[in-house]
Amino acid sequence: MKTVLTWDQRFAEINAMRQRFAVVMSDLIRENDNIALVLADITAERFTDVLSDFPDRVINVGIREQLMIDIAGGLAMSGMRPFVHTFASFLIERPFEQIKIALNHQNIGAVLVSAGASYDLSVDGRTHQSPADVSLLSTLADWKIIIPGNAEEAEFALRMAAKDIGLYYIRLSTETNQRTYWSGENSFIVLRTGQIGTVIAVGPVAENVLAATENLDLTVLYAPVITPFDSATLQNTLSVPDVAIVEPYLEGTTTHAIAEVLSDIPHRILSIGVKLKELRQFGTPEEHMRAHGLDTDGLRLRLSEFYRH
């Protein structure tokens, strides 16, 4: 007999993004006959019930990530809405050719949901780190890339993707904001207005950015949806064309989008993110964050220097 949890019990279990994904995804499968889930072992233990109840729509291929994407493509071509899930390095980097051919080239929709982010799994070594996933996927057209800031925002993203037919990448992380700033809008959220420049904070770095800039007269924009890029809000809130972006993945990933918005005026851009040079120590996620300057002290130093000039 299955145990039915109250909502309060369920909420206590799902306050982290990956746990919330498992609960929401199970609900979506039960509520929608056209939704399928393809797994590559990762997180499969959280889907035992739906694996048993819906074996034709919940498929665990084992550690065969290229096959996972091809199966998703086949499901989409048959009219299903496939969600695909594993760690970011195995979801984007390893099967990138399959993403390019089985999804983009076939002009079909799917939802890729990763865990692990840039260095959440740093103790497992370089194979489980994926700071370049967003940059790599940005080389393909038509992807909506969402970087939720916490579990509630992850749920908004999942439910949004379930109602749509396009290509989505939802990047889950153990790094979170305490507050929920986004509820499904396609535009940036204005967290603060100022006069000496603009900082764009992507997903779970928002509260570090707010703390780092509390004594600086800056506009802070929150960007959980990074592609397509919200040019209008950046233009409409711009004071001085000095723009910094703090992104929890490869530094420079979004610089081209900002440069395009500011292309007709003199401007300066600062990109702060995961540095290209590999950190060869395992370390904890917090140690990686500090090493890349994404903690509050590191951000305060970089942003203060940039806006002094």
N, C-alpha and C positions, 0 to 999 in steps of 0.2 A: 504494500500500500504506500502510495506517495505521500510525503509530508507536505502540507500546504502552509506556507508561511504567511503571516500577516504582512501588510505593507510596511509597518514599522520595522519588522524583522528583516524584510527584504532590503529596505533602505539602508539599514546598518551593514548589510552585506555588500552593498553596491556603491559605496561612496567613492571608490576609486574607479578610474575610467575603464579598465579592463573588466572589472566585475560588473560595472554597469552595462558594458557592451554585451556580456553573456546573458544578462537578464532581459535586456531590451530586445536583443536578437532572438531569443527564445520566444518572447511575446510576439514579435513580428512574424515569425514562422507560423505560429499558431493562428494568428489573425488574418494572414494573407496567403491564399493558395498559390500565388505566383512567385513567392519569395523562396529562394534556395540559399543554402550556406555551404561553402566549400572550405574545408580545413586541411591543414598539413600537420596534424598531431597537436600543434600548439593550441592550448586552451580547450582541447577536445573534452577534457574531463569535466568541464563546466556545461557540456551539452549532452550529457548522458541520456536525459529524458527525451529530448527532441531527436537525437540520433536513433533511439528505439522507436519512437512514434511516427517519425517521418523519414524512413530510410531512403526514399526516392528524392527527398529534397535537402537532406543533410548528409553530406558526403565527406568522409575523412580519407584522403588519398595517402596518408603517411607523409614521409619526407620526400615528396615528389612535387616540388614547387612549380616546375615548368608545366607538368601535367595539370596541376591545380588551376592554372590560368587558362589552359586550353579547355578544360571541362567547363569553366565559367563561361568561356566564349560559346561553347556549344549550348549551354543552358540558355544564354541570352538569345541565341539565334532561334531557339525553340519557343521563345516568348516568355521565359522566366526572367526574374530580376535577381541575379546572383550577387551575393555578398561573399567576399573572399578574405580569409584572415590568417595571418601568421606574423612572425616578427618582421620588422621593416626590411632588414637586410635580405631576408628570404622572400619577401613579398614583392619588392621593387627591384633590387639589384640583381639577384640571381635569375629571375625569369623575365628580364626586361625585354628580350626579343619577343617572347610570347605576348607580353602586354602590347607591344608595338604592332604585331601582326594579328593576333587572335582577337584583340579588342579594338584598337584604333583603326587598323587597316580595314577591318570588317565593318566599321562604322556602327558598332553596337554598344550598349551600355552595360556597366557593371559597377560595383562598389568594392573598393579595396580598403580594408580596415587593418591597420598595422598596430603592433605593440612594440615597445622597446625604444622607440624614438632614436635620438642620436647616441646616447650613452647610458640609458637606463640599465642596460645589461653589461656595463663596462667590466664587471668582475668576470664575465665569461669570455673576455678577449675580443679581438678585432672582428672576428667573424660575426659577432652579435651587435656590432655598432654600425649605425647607418646615418651619419650626418648628411650624406649626399642624396638621400632619397627624393626630397622635394625638388632639388636642382635637376636631378635626372628625369623625373617625371615631367618637369616643366618643359622639357624639349619636345614633348608631344602635345598636339592640339586638343582642345575641348575638355580638358580635365578641370573639374571643380575641386580645389585642394583646400581642405578644412583642417585647421590646427586647433582643436578644442582646448579651452583653458582649464576645464575641470570636468567632472563626471556628468553634471547636468548639461553642460554644453555639448558633450559627446552624445548624449541622448537626443538633443535637438538635431544634431547633424545626422544621426542614424535615421531618425524618423523622416527628416527632410529627404534623404537619399532614397528611402523606401517608397516615397510618393512620386519620385521622378523617374526618368528613363535614361539619363545621361551617365557620363563617366565621373565617378567621385573617388577621391582619396581622402580618407579620414585617418588622421595620425594621432594615435593615443599615446599617452605618456604617464609616467609616475609623477612627474613634476606637475603641480597644479596651482591654480589661483584659489584662494579661499572664497572669494566672491564670484558670483556668476554675472558676467557682463554682457553676454550675448544670448539671444533667444531665437536665432534663425534668420536674422537679417542678412541681406547680401551686401550691406554697406559697412564701412568701418564705424566703430562706436567712439564718440568723443568723450574721453575720460577727464580731460582737463584742457583749458585754453590758456594760451600765453602769447608773448610778444616777440620772443627772440629766436623762435624756430619751432620745429615739429619733430617729435619722436613717434615712430610707429612701433608698437609693441605687438609681437605676434604670439597669440595663444598663451601658454603657461608662463611666459616671462613678464606678464603685465604688472604684477605686484612688485616684482624686483625693480622694474622700470619706474613705477610710481614712487617707490621709496628712494631710488637713486636720484630722482629729479625733483624732490619735494621743495628744494630751495632754489630751483631754477624756473624762470618765467617761460615755461615751454607749453606748447600744445601737445597733449599725448593722445594718440589715436590707437584704438584697440582693433587688431586685425586677426580674427579667427579664420576668415575666408581670405586667403592670400592670392588665389587664382580662381576666377578673374579678379584682377586688381581694381580696387575702387578708386579710380582717378578723380572722380567728382568730389568726394569728401576731402581728399587731400588738397585739391585746388581751392575748394570753397572755404577751407579753414586755414589756409596758408597765410602766415604773417610775413616772415622773412624766409626766402628760399634756401634755408639751411635745414636739411632733412636728415635725420638719423633713423635707421631701422635696426631693431633688435630682434633677431630671429633665432629660434632654438635649433637650427640646423646649419648647413654650410654657409659660412660668411660670404656675402655677395650674391646670394641666390636671387634676391628680389631687386637688386640695384638697378637693373636695366629698366624695370617697370617704373621706378621713381624717375629715372633719367628721362624717360619718354614723356612723363607728365610735365617735367620742367624744361623740356627741350628748347623752348623759345625764349628762355630767360637765363641769365647767369645764375648759377646755383652751386651749392656744395652738398655732397652726400657722404654720410658715414655709415658703413655697414658693420654691425657687431653680431657675430655669430660663432659657430664652431669653426676653429681655424683649420686651414687646409692641411697643415703639417700634423701628422699623426702623433698622438700621445702614446708612447710605447710602454708606459706603466699601466697595469690593470686599474687600480684605484677604484674608489667608490664614485657613484654619480655626482655626489657633492664635490669631490675632489676634481673631477673633470669639469664641472661647472666653474669652479674657481680658476682652474688652469686656463680656461677659455675666456675668462673675464666676464662671465654671464651672471655672477653673483652681484649683490647690491653694491659692494665696495668697488668691484671691478667696473661695473657700469657707471657708477658715480665718477670715477676717475676719467674714463674715456669720454663721457658726455660733457663733463665740466671742461675738459681741455678743448673739445671741439667747439663748444659754444662761447669760449673766451675769445676766439679769433674772429 
